[in-house]
Amino acid sequence: QNPNPWWPFAFPQGCLFYAVQNHDYTEFVLPGGRGSCKSSTISIWTIYLLITNKDFNALILRKVSNTLRDSVYTQIKWAIEKLGLYRFFSFTLQPLQIVYKPTGQTIYFRGGDEPLKIKSIKAPRGYIALTWFEEVAEFNPSDIETINTELALADLASVERRQQRISKQAKGGDKEAVLEDKALTKLIDLLSAGTFINLSEHFNEDEIAV
């Protein structure tokens, strides 16, 4: 047993954590029934990724919205308490969400039966970096495709706004801004084409860093 509370404690799910950190894949499917620790593991990952990436927000979905509070919402609260971070988060039921108080980063909870509430999500900072479909077998493939398309369009709008701000610095000769501007242009092209983005596949280390 590893004493570090961040350690993804379930095997083999724990081994996948390194693939998540390295952006090796755009999607992960974790099989297993009750007692497999998959939901516990994903909830720990979600909190870790949120507090270590300042632009990270998460969207957690179930097929039916009235099952969220007593399942994944409670699961995320468990992870936060398990990590000793409860005082850093605020919890609301209307709307159903959890906010990291130091930065305003948000974990949203939505049902697949309420698509307009998914479409209306606008993170106060950053973008939806993680989408968790709990009990994914309950979703129709077309539902998942629609949700992912809506999120890609929201990401595209967010990236375009970011580029508008950073391009002024790039024109002024700021080297880091020039690099970011080029990376954002590439990102806009990929999002416009509806591409699921694997960072390590499309970007070099310097571009990922910015």
Order of alpha helices (4+ residues) and beta strands (2+ residues): alpha-alpha-beta-alpha-beta-beta-beta-alpha-beta-alpha-alpha-alpha-alpha
